[in-house]
Amino acid sequence: MVTVTIKEVGVSLTWTEILGFASGALCVWLVARQHIANWPVGLANNVFFIVLFLQAGLYADAGLQVVFIALAVYGWWTWAHGGGPGPGTLPVRRTTRTEWLWLLAAGAVGTVALTLLLGAATDSTVPFWDALTTALSLAATYGQCGKLVESWWLWIAADLVYIPLYAYKELYLTSLLYAGFLTLCLIGLRGWRRELTTGPARLVEAAA
């Protein structure tokens, strides 16, 4: 494993973490702009993070990346068939009460099940937090695929846990990346909420 050492602060970074940082930042920026290229960039980011999280002992997060790959293929197909800005495309919408109930139930069950699994079957030192962030991220990705505006709130909640979690695991660049994600999520939330009131046509004009 090739590492890059920053002597001034005594931090060692792997090229996997550096590439994960770059592709992850680009992916979230593209999502906030509703650009379909977020999906292929996100796929590359998933591969980098599978390697990184396995090395760090974050097994649920590593497994989550595999699920993200499947969801990215689905999201890419969905956006390609009506997901970009413009007339006749998949619109941003709010999460229904039924969807919230399903998401909360699935998230709670998933968190408990993953916590028990990680505690019994792996050497994870953070089974609950690994499980919680996995459940939140899956729910957020589901919402992203359907352009549910509240998916940004789920990403924000996940990021608030990820930032200290990755710092604790000494993945400092990844922790910084998720701090950046938090800012981009706030920007994305604002943009998607604006579309709910202005409609996609004005966003197309602004992007032109």
C-alpha positions as CSV (number, residue, x, y, z in Angstrom):
1,M,0.0,0.0,0.0
2,V,1.5,3.3,-1.2
3,T,1.2,6.1,1.3
4,V,1.8,9.9,1.2
5,T,3.2,11.3,4.4
6,I,2.6,15.0,5.4
7,K,5.5,15.4,7.8
8,E,4.4,18.8,9.2
9,V,1.3,17.2,10.8
10,G,2.4,13.6,11.0
11,V,-0.4,12.3,8.8
12,S,-0.1,9.4,6.3
13,L,-2.5,9.2,3.4
14,T,-3.0,6.4,0.9
15,W,-3.6,7.1,-2.8
16,T,-6.8,5.2,-2.4
17,E,-8.0,7.7,0.2
18,I,-6.8,10.6,-2.0
19,L,-8.7,9.3,-5.1
20,G,-11.7,8.6,-3.0
21,F,-11.6,12.2,-1.7
22,A,-11.4,13.7,-5.2
23,S,-14.1,11.5,-6.8
24,G,-16.4,11.8,-3.8
25,A,-16.3,15.6,-3.8
26,L,-16.9,15.7,-7.6
27,C,-19.8,13.3,-7.3
28,V,-21.7,15.2,-4.6
29,W,-21.1,18.5,-6.5
30,L,-22.6,16.9,-9.6
31,V,-25.6,15.6,-7.7
32,A,-26.3,19.0,-6.3
33,R,-26.4,20.3,-9.9
34,Q,-28.6,17.4,-11.0
35,H,-25.9,16.3,-13.5
36,I,-26.2,12.7,-14.7
37,A,-22.4,12.3,-14.6
38,N,-22.7,12.0,-10.9
39,W,-23.5,8.3,-11.3
40,P,-20.4,7.1,-13.2
41,V,-18.2,9.3,-11.0
42,G,-19.9,7.8,-8.0
43,L,-19.2,4.3,-9.2
44,A,-15.5,5.0,-9.3
45,N,-15.8,6.5,-5.8
46,N,-17.4,3.3,-4.6
47,V,-14.5,1.2,-5.8
48,F,-12.0,3.4,-4.1
49,F,-13.9,3.3,-0.8
50,I,-14.4,-0.5,-0.8
51,V,-10.6,-0.9,-0.7
52,L,-10.2,2.0,1.8
53,F,-12.8,0.8,4.3
54,L,-11.7,-2.9,4.2
55,Q,-8.2,-1.7,5.1
56,A,-9.7,0.4,8.0
57,G,-11.9,-2.4,9.4
58,L,-15.2,-0.5,8.5
59,Y,-16.8,-3.6,7.1
60,A,-20.4,-2.4,6.9
61,D,-19.2,0.7,5.1
62,A,-17.2,-1.5,2.7
63,G,-20.3,-3.7,2.0
64,L,-22.4,-0.5,1.7
65,Q,-20.3,0.5,-1.3
66,V,-21.3,-2.7,-3.1
67,V,-25.0,-1.8,-2.6
68,F,-24.2,1.7,-3.7
69,I,-22.9,0.3,-7.0
70,A,-26.2,-1.5,-7.6
71,L,-28.2,1.6,-6.7
72,A,-25.9,3.8,-8.8
73,V,-26.7,1.6,-11.9
74,Y,-30.4,2.0,-11.0
75,G,-30.2,5.7,-10.4
76,W,-28.2,6.2,-13.6
77,W,-30.9,4.4,-15.6
78,T,-33.7,6.4,-13.8
79,W,-32.1,9.8,-14.5
80,A,-31.2,8.8,-18.1
81,H,-34.9,8.1,-18.7
82,G,-36.2,11.3,-17.2
83,G,-33.9,12.5,-14.4
84,G,-32.1,15.6,-15.7
85,P,-33.3,19.2,-15.6
86,G,-35.9,20.1,-18.3
87,P,-39.5,19.6,-19.4
88,G,-40.8,16.0,-19.1
89,T,-38.0,14.9,-16.7
90,L,-38.2,13.3,-13.3
91,P,-39.2,16.1,-10.9
92,V,-37.9,16.8,-7.5
93,R,-40.6,15.9,-5.0
94,R,-41.3,15.5,-1.2
95,T,-41.2,12.2,0.5
96,T,-44.6,10.8,1.2
97,R,-45.7,9.8,4.7
98,T,-45.8,6.1,3.6
99,E,-42.3,6.4,2.3
100,W,-41.1,7.9,5.6
101,L,-42.7,5.1,7.5
102,W,-40.9,2.5,5.4
103,L,-37.6,4.3,5.5
104,L,-37.7,4.6,9.3
105,A,-38.7,1.0,9.8
106,A,-36.1,-0.3,7.4
107,G,-33.5,2.0,8.9
108,A,-34.2,0.9,12.5
109,V,-34.2,-2.8,11.6
110,G,-31.1,-2.5,9.5
111,T,-29.2,-0.7,12.1
112,V,-30.0,-3.3,14.8
113,A,-29.3,-6.2,12.5
114,L,-26.0,-4.9,11.2
115,T,-24.8,-3.9,14.7
116,L,-25.4,-7.5,15.9
117,L,-23.8,-9.0,12.8
118,L,-20.7,-6.8,13.0
119,G,-20.3,-7.4,16.7
120,A,-20.5,-11.1,16.3
121,A,-18.8,-11.8,13.0
122,T,-16.1,-9.2,12.7
123,D,-13.4,-7.4,14.7
124,S,-15.1,-4.0,14.2
125,T,-14.4,-1.6,17.0
126,V,-17.4,0.6,16.1
127,P,-20.3,-1.8,15.1
128,F,-23.2,0.5,16.0
129,W,-21.8,3.6,14.3
130,D,-20.8,1.6,11.3
131,A,-24.3,0.1,11.1
132,L,-26.1,3.4,11.7
133,T,-24.2,5.3,9.0
134,T,-24.9,2.4,6.6
135,A,-28.6,2.5,7.2
136,L,-28.8,6.3,6.8
137,S,-26.7,6.2,3.6
138,L,-28.9,3.5,2.1
139,A,-32.1,5.5,2.9
140,A,-30.5,8.7,1.5
141,T,-29.4,6.9,-1.7
142,Y,-33.0,5.6,-2.2
143,G,-34.3,9.1,-1.9
144,Q,-31.6,10.4,-4.3
145,C,-32.6,7.9,-7.0
146,G,-36.2,9.2,-6.8
147,K,-35.2,12.9,-6.3
148,L,-36.8,13.1,-2.9
149,V,-35.8,16.5,-1.5
150,E,-35.6,15.0,2.1
151,S,-32.8,12.7,1.0
152,W,-30.5,15.6,1.6
153,W,-31.5,15.6,5.3
154,L,-30.6,11.9,5.5
155,W,-27.2,12.6,4.0
156,I,-26.7,15.5,6.4
157,A,-27.5,13.2,9.4
158,A,-25.1,10.5,8.0
159,D,-22.3,13.1,7.5
160,L,-22.6,14.4,11.0
161,V,-21.8,10.8,12.2
162,Y,-19.2,10.0,9.5
163,I,-17.0,13.1,10.2
164,P,-16.0,12.1,13.8
165,L,-16.2,8.3,12.9
166,Y,-13.5,8.6,10.2
167,A,-11.4,10.9,12.3
168,Y,-11.5,8.2,15.1
169,K,-10.4,5.6,12.5
170,E,-7.5,8.0,11.5
171,L,-9.0,8.5,8.0
172,Y,-8.4,12.2,8.3
173,L,-8.7,13.1,4.6
174,T,-12.0,11.1,4.3
175,S,-13.2,12.9,7.5
176,L,-12.4,16.2,5.8
177,L,-14.1,15.0,2.6
178,Y,-17.3,14.4,4.6
179,A,-17.1,17.8,6.1
180,G,-17.1,19.1,2.5
181,F,-20.0,16.7,1.7
182,L,-22.0,18.3,4.6
183,T,-21.6,21.8,2.9
184,L,-22.5,20.4,-0.5
185,C,-25.5,18.7,1.0
186,L,-26.7,22.0,2.4
187,I,-26.3,23.6,-1.1
188,G,-28.0,20.6,-2.7
189,L,-30.9,20.8,-0.3
190,R,-31.3,24.5,-1.0
191,G,-31.3,24.0,-4.7
192,W,-33.8,21.1,-4.7
193,R,-36.1,23.0,-2.4
194,R,-36.0,25.9,-4.7
195,E,-37.0,23.7,-7.6
196,L,-40.1,22.6,-5.6
197,T,-41.3,26.3,-5.8
198,T,-39.8,27.5,-9.0
199,G,-40.1,24.4,-11.2
200,P,-37.4,22.8,-13.3
201,A,-37.7,25.3,-16.2
202,R,-36.1,28.1,-14.3
203,L,-33.2,25.8,-13.2
204,V,-32.6,25.0,-16.9
205,E,-32.5,28.7,-17.7
206,A,-30.0,29.4,-14.9
207,A,-27.8,26.5,-16.0
208,A,-27.7,27.6,-19.6
